[in-house]
Amino acid sequence: MDAWTEEFRADIVKRLQERGVNRPCGRCGSEKFTLVDGYAVFGLVLQLESEHVERLLPSACIACSRCGHVTFHTLAPLGLLPENQPLPPGNNPPA
């Protein structure tokens, strides 16, 4: 996987800072974080019993530099992706 460009990384950080994402780590109190290259993508279902993903939730992964605690920030509210993501290939709900 290619690493994210510095420009894209800086844009994510800027958008998080504009929204007040500036508190220390919730686990250890450290104020140093790392933006992890690559998307964390969560599949959303409407019911736990469902076998079909209804929506994807692409997210940026932020890791505490001291303890490794990870938080996720979805990219659509940051204005970096469209609100409605397509279904994964081959995962169309039954008709």
N, C-alpha and C positions, 0 to 999 in steps of 0.2 A: 504494500500500500504506500502510495506517495504521501509524504508529510504535508500538512496544511501549509500554505504560504504564510509568511510573517504578516502580510497585510490582512489575511482572513483571521488569523489568530488575534491580531490587534483589534480588529473590528468586533469580534466576540467579546473581548475584555472590555472595550469601550462601552458596548451596549449593556453589559452587566453592570458596570460602574454607574452608568446613567440611571439605572434602575435601583441603585442603592445596595447592590450586592457587594458589601464591603466589611462584613463582620468576620471575626476570627473563627477558626475551626470550632465546630460544635462539640467535638470530642476532646481535643487537647489544648485548645486556645491559641494555637499558632496562627500567625498572620501571613504565612507564606504558603502560596498555592501554585500548582502547576496545571496548565490547560493541557489535557491529553489529546494528542493528534488522533483523529478518527471519531466517527459518530457512534454513540450508543443508541441502538434502535430498539424500542420497546413495541411489542405487538399488543394491541388493545382488543379485548373481547367484551361483548355486552353481558355475558353470563359466564360464570366459572366453568360450567359444563360444556361450553362451546368449543368446537374443534376448529373454528375458523376465525382468523384474525380479521377484525373489522376495519382497523385503522393502524397506521404506523405512527410512532412518536419519536422522530429523530431528536437526539439530544447531544449537547456538549458535556463532556465529562471533566470535572474539576477535582483534582486530588490534593489533599493537604501534603505539603512537603515534609512535614515532621512525622505524622502518624499514618498517612496514606488513606485517611477517611475520604470517601468519594461522595460527591454530590452531582446531580444531573440537572441541567437547565435545558428545557425544550427550546428548539431554535425558532419555531413559528412565532411565538409571542415576541421574540427578539427582532422579528422582521427579517429573518434570514432564510425562511422557507415558507412555502404556501401553507395555509391552514389545513387543507385536506390533502393528506398524502395518499397515493394509490395503494391498493392492496399488494402484498408480495406476490410475485409470479406463481401461478398454480394454486392460489389460495382463495379462489372465488367462492362466496357463500352459495349454498344450494338454492336452486330456484323454487 
